[in-house]
């Protein structure tokens, strides 16, 4: 590591502050960079720059804005390898996952440009015939985007896509764990012709920068991906003025395996999603509810899929699982597994720290059987590579079991019966319900019910949150 400090992006320029913080590769435990820590002055400058840029950018001809964003998307594609390698280092990711994130960022930028051209601005019939009524969609204002560390560039795409397509401006704050790829992506904005101040990126290793951003009256919209607890704190800090919110928060996703399911396929899809990104996925299956008639077969099939994973980061043949983001995150999961075993659950595979790799915050892919719904492992969002498998019978209301959580982000169902699938789709309390195959994309709405959030990411529905709806009435 050199003594070079990675700067923040404010009003089109690089800002180095008095303090910096380290970025650590969770796969090696090495410090790979020092990043400038935003202070009150840098936060204020970023907000002011976004506010100044909003007028000219929002009034720019849509075709001119589109051309600049498309140039930006092309530049990002040209830097795919560099951006992916930064993600591998700062998040300990398998290269394939990092490359996928770059794809998602570029796809989000292009998708929201297309959706902006399809916005409805309706004419409303006047019953008296005396007026012409119509609606206008206009950019909302300055957006503050707080990004999660698990998918930094994917999260950036979900925020930056609608910001740029709508004509808003933004201050983006990546996680302190993963700021490098986001800052590198932002370096290309000027080359694409996006004016200074339209997008500003700051970082900090404590809550001070976020609190400054949230308490300011400048933002019109605050959007975040994070835990429910963080979302509650965010809304409290931001209650200094009237703001809009779009928050994707915590989850406790159930996966229901009915007795008529294709067990081999269900085990493959549940395990692959569970251990993707080391389980650090908001929509990962958190509880697997399996009918007693097929319980043993499912557990056996799931363990066979889990055995195919190797631990590491970067490029490798076959399924690869990276580390947890911090030692504390790993140790919390190890303690949860130990608690579950003490209460009667049994470890099918994994359950501990691996001997190899010797360094890094790795944990073995873990499956637990004989888990009860009242155990901590079934009640908390795990956010790691632990799959609890719970048995249910015909005497149980499995949809009620699945809904027995304050969260409602995602749910999964595996069945060969259409009626069962339809009843589950209607009865499950989750923003996304996937039957027989987990599927998410930038074109599909993504929202949380109950304590899993407010507003939407992805899809045309998300774009609407970055726009006002104004009614105009003209007497004829």
Secondary structure in CASP SS format (residue, H / E / C, confidence):
PFRMAT SS
TARGET T0000
AUTHOR 0000-0000-0000
METHOD secondary structure of the structure
MODEL  1
X C 1.00
X C 1.00
X C 1.00
X C 1.00
X E 1.00
X E 1.00
X C 1.00
X E 1.00
X E 1.00
X E 1.00
X C 1.00
X C 1.00
X E 1.00
X E 1.00
X E 1.00
X C 1.00
X C 1.00
X C 1.00
X C 1.00
X E 1.00
X E 1.00
X E 1.00
X E 1.00
X E 1.00
X E 1.00
X C 1.00
X C 1.00
X C 1.00
X C 1.00
X E 1.00
X E 1.00
X E 1.00
X E 1.00
X E 1.00
X E 1.00
X E 1.00
X C 1.00
X C 1.00
X C 1.00
X H 1.00
X H 1.00
X H 1.00
X H 1.00
X H 1.00
X H 1.00
X H 1.00
X H 1.00
X H 1.00
X H 1.00
X H 1.00
X H 1.00
X H 1.00
X H 1.00
X H 1.00
X H 1.00
X H 1.00
X H 1.00
X H 1.00
X H 1.00
X C 1.00
X C 1.00
X H 1.00
X H 1.00
X H 1.00
X H 1.00
X H 1.00
X H 1.00
X H 1.00
X H 1.00
X H 1.00
X H 1.00
X H 1.00
X H 1.00
X H 1.00
X H 1.00
X H 1.00
X H 1.00
X H 1.00
X C 1.00
X H 1.00
X H 1.00
X H 1.00
X H 1.00
X H 1.00
X H 1.00
X H 1.00
X H 1.00
X H 1.00
X H 1.00
X H 1.00
X H 1.00
X C 1.00
X C 1.00
X E 1.00
X H 1.00
X H 1.00
X H 1.00
X H 1.00
X H 1.00
X H 1.00
X H 1.00
X H 1.00
X H 1.00
X H 1.00
X H 1.00
X H 1.00
X H 1.00
X H 1.00
X H 1.00
X H 1.00
X H 1.00
X H 1.00
X H 1.00
X H 1.00
X H 1.00
X H 1.00
X C 1.00
X C 1.00
X C 1.00
X C 1.00
X C 1.00
X C 1.00
X E 1.00
X E 1.00
X C 1.00
X C 1.00
X C 1.00
X C 1.00
X C 1.00
X C 1.00
X E 1.00
X E 1.00
X E 1.00
X E 1.00
X E 1.00
X E 1.00
X E 1.00
X E 1.00
X E 1.00
X C 1.00
X C 1.00
X E 1.00
X E 1.00
X E 1.00
X E 1.00
X E 1.00
X C 1.00
X C 1.00
X C 1.00
X C 1.00
X C 1.00
X H 1.00
X H 1.00
X H 1.00
X H 1.00
X H 1.00
X H 1.00
X H 1.00
X H 1.00
X H 1.00
X H 1.00
X H 1.00
X H 1.00
X H 1.00
X H 1.00
X H 1.00
X C 1.00
X C 1.00
X E 1.00
X E 1.00
X E 1.00
X E 1.00
X E 1.00
X C 1.00
X C 1.00
X C 1.00
X C 1.00
X C 1.00
X C 1.00
X H 1.00
X H 1.00
X H 1.00
X H 1.00
X H 1.00
X H 1.00
X H 1.00
X C 1.00
X C 1.00
X H 1.00
X H 1.00
X H 1.00
X H 1.00
X C 1.00
X C 1.00
X C 1.00
X C 1.00
X C 1.00
X C 1.00
X E 1.00
X E 1.00
X E 1.00
X E 1.00
X C 1.00
X C 1.00
X C 1.00
X C 1.00
X C 1.00
X H 1.00
X H 1.00
X H 1.00
X H 1.00
X H 1.00
X H 1.00
X H 1.00
X H 1.00
X C 1.00
X C 1.00
X C 1.00
X C 1.00
X C 1.00
X E 1.00
X E 1.00
X E 1.00
X E 1.00
X E 1.00
X C 1.00
X C 1.00
X H 1.00
X H 1.00
X H 1.00
X H 1.00
X H 1.00
X H 1.00
X H 1.00
X H 1.00
X H 1.00
X H 1.00
X C 1.00
X C 1.00
X C 1.00
X C 1.00
X C 1.00
X C 1.00
X E 1.00
X E 1.00
X E 1.00
X E 1.00
X E 1.00
X C 1.00
X C 1.00
X C 1.00
X C 1.00
X E 1.00
X E 1.00
X E 1.00
X E 1.00
X E 1.00
X C 1.00
X C 1.00
X C 1.00
X C 1.00
X C 1.00
X H 1.00
X H 1.00
X H 1.00
X H 1.00
X H 1.00
X H 1.00
X H 1.00
X H 1.00
X H 1.00
X H 1.00
X H 1.00
X H 1.00
X H 1.00
X H 1.00
X H 1.00
X H 1.00
X H 1.00
X C 1.00
X C 1.00
X C 1.00
X C 1.00
X C 1.00
X E 1.00
X E 1.00
X E 1.00
X E 1.00
X E 1.00
X E 1.00
X E 1.00
X H 1.00
X H 1.00
X H 1.00
X H 1.00
X H 1.00
X H 1.00
X H 1.00
X H 1.00
X H 1.00
X H 1.00
X H 1.00
X H 1.00
X H 1.00
X H 1.00
X H 1.00
X C 1.00
X C 1.00
X C 1.00
X E 1.00
X E 1.00
X C 1.00
X C 1.00
X E 1.00
X C 1.00
X C 1.00
X C 1.00
X C 1.00
X C 1.00
X E 1.00
X E 1.00
X C 1.00
X C 1.00
X C 1.00
X C 1.00
X C 1.00
X H 1.00
X H 1.00
X H 1.00
X H 1.00
X H 1.00
X H 1.00
X H 1.00
X H 1.00
X H 1.00
X H 1.00
X H 1.00
X H 1.00
X H 1.00
X H 1.00
X H 1.00
X H 1.00
X C 1.00
X C 1.00
X C 1.00
X E 1.00
X E 1.00
X E 1.00
X E 1.00
X C 1.00
X C 1.00
X C 1.00
X C 1.00
X C 1.00
X C 1.00
X C 1.00
X C 1.00
X C 1.00
X C 1.00
X C 1.00
X C 1.00
X C 1.00
X C 1.00
X C 1.00
X C 1.00
X E 1.00
X E 1.00
X E 1.00
X E 1.00
X E 1.00
X E 1.00
X C 1.00
X C 1.00
X C 1.00
X C 1.00
X H 1.00
X H 1.00
X H 1.00
X H 1.00
X C 1.00
X C 1.00
X C 1.00
X C 1.00
X C 1.00
X C 1.00
X E 1.00
X E 1.00
X E 1.00
X E 1.00
X E 1.00
X E 1.00
X E 1.00
X C 1.00
X C 1.00
X C 1.00
X C 1.00
X C 1.00
X H 1.00
X H 1.00
X H 1.00
X H 1.00
X H 1.00
X H 1.00
X C 1.00
X C 1.00
X C 1.00
X E 1.00
X E 1.00
X C 1.00
X E 1.00
X E 1.00
X E 1.00
X E 1.00
X E 1.00
X C 1.00
X C 1.00
X C 1.00
X H 1.00
X H 1.00
X H 1.00
X H 1.00
X H 1.00
X H 1.00
X H 1.00
X H 1.00
X H 1.00
X H 1.00
X C 1.00
X C 1.00
X C 1.00
X C 1.00
X E 1.00
X E 1.00
X E 1.00
X E 1.00
X C 1.00
X C 1.00
X C 1.00
X C 1.00
X C 1.00
X C 1.00
X C 1.00
X C 1.00
X C 1.00
X C 1.00
X E 1.00
X E 1.00
X C 1.00
X E 1.00
X E 1.00
X C 1.00
X C 1.00
X E 1.00
X E 1.00
X C 1.00
X E 1.00
X E 1.00
X C 1.00
X H 1.00
X H 1.00
X H 1.00
X H 1.00
X H 1.00
X H 1.00
X C 1.00
X C 1.00
X E 1.00
X E 1.00
X E 1.00
X E 1.00
X E 1.00
X E 1.00
X E 1.00
X E 1.00
X E 1.00
X C 1.00
END
